């Protein structure tokens, strides 16, 4: 499992993110505080506080490169955190 931080601070970003990860057959979880939701669930994502970065757990040992390429526009740059 790999964990990265992503930012989904607009409705358009949420829709594009769900479409991007839905092409993969394995599971993705979004973790915000004590809440863990299925990252492929648009309704679940909108139940989170989207004003802050969210942890994305990627449950795959294979195909990591193509996953990282697909989620690249949503990754939080370390210099942006604060």
Backbone as JSON, one array per atom type, in Angstrom:
{
  "sequence": "XXXXXXXXXXXXXXXXXXXXXXXXXXXXXXXXXXXXXXXXXXXXXXXXXXXXXXXXXXXXXXXXXXXXXXXXXXXXXXXXXX",
  "N": [[0.85, -1.19, 0.0], [0.49, 2.23, -0.76], [0.72, 5.61, 0.29], [-0.35, 8.84, -0.48], [-0.6, 12.45, -0.57], [-3.38, 14.32, -1.61], [-5.17, 16.95, -3.32], [-8.43, 17.99, -3.61], [-10.04, 20.35, -4.4], [-12.18, 21.36, -5.86], [-15.32, 20.93, -7.58], [-15.09, 20.04, -10.19], [-12.49, 18.96, -10.18], [-12.9, 16.79, -8.44], [-14.67, 15.17, -9.93], [-13.08, 14.55, -12.21], [-10.95, 13.26, -10.95], [-12.19, 10.95, -9.82], [-13.03, 9.7, -12.18], [-10.5, 9.16, -13.29], [-9.27, 7.34, -11.45], [-11.07, 5.28, -11.44], [-10.58, 3.66, -13.55], [-8.82, 1.75, -12.75], [-8.46, -1.52, -11.3], [-8.09, -2.04, -8.61], [-8.36, -1.12, -5.05], [-8.93, 2.15, -3.66], [-8.56, 4.35, -0.98], [-9.75, 7.24, 0.7], [-8.54, 9.23, 3.29], [-9.47, 11.23, 5.88], [-8.92, 12.75, 8.72], [-10.68, 10.95, 11.08], [-12.21, 9.64, 9.29], [-12.69, 7.28, 6.72], [-13.08, 6.71, 3.38], [-14.35, 5.26, 0.32], [-12.46, 5.98, -2.44], [-13.46, 6.01, -4.98], [-16.01, 6.84, -4.84], [-18.08, 9.38, -5.53], [-20.04, 10.68, -4.0], [-19.17, 10.0, -1.42], [-16.71, 11.34, -1.33], [-17.56, 14.0, -1.36], [-18.5, 14.17, 1.19], [-16.41, 14.74, 2.76], [-14.04, 17.1, 4.23], [-13.03, 19.21, 1.96], [-11.36, 21.36, 1.82], [-8.87, 21.01, 2.78], [-5.77, 19.18, 2.3], [-5.97, 15.66, 1.49], [-5.38, 12.32, 2.54], [-4.52, 9.74, 0.34], [-4.89, 6.37, 0.07], [-3.42, 3.84, -1.7], [-4.18, 0.74, -2.75], [-2.35, -1.3, -3.99], [0.21, -3.3, -5.31], [1.26, -3.45, -7.73], [1.56, -1.86, -10.96], [2.05, 0.73, -10.14], [3.32, 2.95, -11.27], [1.66, 3.83, -13.42], [-0.6, 4.52, -11.99], [0.35, 6.66, -10.42], [0.89, 8.46, -12.44], [-1.7, 8.94, -13.39], [-2.88, 10.22, -11.21], [-1.39, 12.47, -10.88], [-2.14, 15.28, -11.4], [-3.5, 15.89, -9.07], [-1.94, 15.6, -6.88], [-0.44, 16.79, -3.87], [1.92, 19.2, -3.68], [4.9, 19.2, -1.83], [5.88, 21.7, -1.12], [3.63, 23.25, -1.11], [2.2, 22.68, 1.14], [0.98, 23.64, 4.37]],
  "CA": [[0.0, 0.0, 0.0], [1.2, 3.5, -0.83], [-0.11, 6.73, 0.7], [0.07, 10.15, -0.97], [-1.57, 13.5, -0.25], [-3.98, 14.94, -2.78], [-6.07, 18.07, -3.1], [-9.63, 17.96, -4.46], [-10.71, 21.55, -3.91], [-13.25, 21.85, -6.73], [-16.22, 19.88, -8.06], [-14.51, 19.53, -11.43], [-11.36, 18.1, -9.8], [-13.43, 15.55, -7.86], [-15.19, 14.34, -11.02], [-11.97, 14.07, -13.02], [-10.19, 12.33, -10.12], [-12.93, 9.68, -9.74], [-12.93, 9.07, -13.51], [-9.13, 8.68, -13.5], [-8.94, 6.14, -10.66], [-12.04, 4.22, -11.7], [-10.06, 2.79, -14.6], [-8.0, 0.73, -12.12], [-9.27, -2.56, -10.67], [-7.84, -2.19, -7.18], [-9.05, -0.18, -4.18], [-8.35, 3.41, -3.22], [-9.29, 4.94, 0.14], [-9.4, 8.59, 1.11], [-8.54, 9.32, 4.75], [-9.51, 12.6, 6.38], [-9.18, 12.61, 10.15], [-11.06, 9.58, 11.44], [-13.07, 9.12, 8.24], [-12.09, 6.57, 5.59], [-14.13, 6.47, 2.39], [-13.94, 4.72, -0.98], [-12.08, 7.11, -3.29], [-14.2, 5.95, -6.24], [-17.36, 7.29, -4.54], [-18.2, 10.84, -5.58], [-20.82, 11.11, -2.82], [-18.3, 9.87, -0.26], [-15.71, 12.42, -1.36], [-18.2, 15.27, -0.98], [-18.79, 14.19, 2.63], [-15.17, 15.12, 3.44], [-13.62, 18.51, 4.2], [-12.17, 19.3, 0.77], [-10.53, 22.55, 1.88], [-7.54, 20.59, 3.21], [-5.28, 17.98, 1.6], [-6.52, 14.4, 1.96], [-4.51, 11.18, 2.27], [-5.04, 8.71, -0.57], [-4.25, 5.07, 0.21], [-3.5, 3.07, -2.94], [-4.03, -0.66, -2.37], [-1.82, -2.06, -5.11], [1.66, -3.49, -5.33], [1.65, -3.42, -9.14], [0.99, -0.76, -11.76], [2.17, 1.97, -9.37], [3.73, 4.05, -12.14], [0.52, 4.37, -14.16], [-1.48, 5.17, -11.0], [0.94, 7.95, -10.06], [0.71, 9.33, -13.6], [-3.12, 9.3, -13.46], [-3.27, 11.13, -10.12], [-0.42, 13.56, -10.83], [-2.72, 16.63, -11.27], [-4.16, 16.06, -7.77], [-0.96, 15.46, -5.81], [-0.07, 18.0, -3.15], [3.38, 19.45, -3.69], [5.38, 19.41, -0.44], [6.08, 23.13, -0.89], [2.32, 23.9, -0.97], [1.61, 22.36, 2.45], [1.26, 24.67, 5.35]],
  "C": [[0.89, 1.24, 0.0], [0.23, 4.6, -0.43], [0.5, 8.03, 0.17], [-0.98, 11.17, -0.54], [-2.06, 14.13, -1.54], [-4.86, 16.11, -2.37], [-7.21, 18.0, -4.11], [-10.51, 19.14, -4.07], [-11.71, 22.16, -4.88], [-14.09, 20.66, -7.21], [-15.64, 19.23, -9.32], [-13.35, 18.58, -11.15], [-11.85, 16.77, -9.26], [-13.91, 14.63, -8.98], [-14.07, 13.74, -11.86], [-11.13, 13.04, -12.25], [-10.88, 10.96, -10.07], [-12.88, 8.96, -11.09], [-11.55, 8.46, -13.74], [-8.86, 7.4, -12.72], [-9.91, 4.99, -10.89], [-11.58, 3.27, -12.8], [-9.2, 1.66, -14.03], [-8.88, -0.25, -11.34], [-9.07, -2.71, -9.17], [-8.48, -1.05, -6.39], [-8.21, 1.05, -3.86], [-9.2, 3.9, -2.06], [-8.82, 6.36, 0.35], [-9.55, 8.66, 2.62], [-8.46, 10.79, 5.14], [-9.9, 12.52, 7.86], [-9.52, 11.17, 10.48], [-11.96, 8.93, 10.38], [-12.25, 8.46, 7.13], [-13.22, 6.24, 4.61], [-13.52, 5.9, 1.11], [-13.67, 5.91, -1.91], [-12.81, 7.11, -4.64], [-15.65, 6.41, -6.06], [-17.44, 8.82, -4.51], [-18.96, 11.36, -4.36], [-19.97, 11.04, -1.55], [-17.29, 11.0, -0.19], [-16.34, 13.74, -0.92], [-18.59, 15.31, 0.49], [-17.56, 14.61, 3.44], [-14.94, 16.62, 3.38], [-12.6, 18.65, 3.07], [-11.29, 20.55, 0.77], [-9.09, 22.22, 2.28], [-7.08, 19.4, 2.37], [-5.8, 16.72, 2.28], [-5.51, 13.3, 1.64], [-5.22, 10.19, 1.37], [-4.23, 7.44, -0.36], [-4.5, 4.27, -1.07], [-3.19, 1.62, -2.59], [-3.6, -1.5, -3.57], [-0.31, -2.16, -4.98], [2.17, -3.42, -6.77], [1.06, -2.17, -9.79], [1.1, 0.6, -11.08], [2.5, 3.17, -10.26], [2.54, 4.67, -12.88], [-0.49, 5.02, -13.22], [-0.95, 6.56, -10.68], [0.79, 8.95, -11.21], [-0.74, 9.83, -13.68], [-3.52, 10.31, -12.39], [-2.34, 12.34, -9.99], [-1.06, 14.96, -10.68], [-3.3, 16.92, -9.88], [-3.19, 15.98, -6.6], [-0.63, 16.81, -5.19], [1.44, 18.1, -3.17], [3.8, 19.77, -2.27], [5.54, 20.9, -0.13], [4.76, 23.87, -0.69], [1.73, 23.7, 0.42], [1.91, 23.49, 3.43], [0.05, 25.03, 6.01]]
}
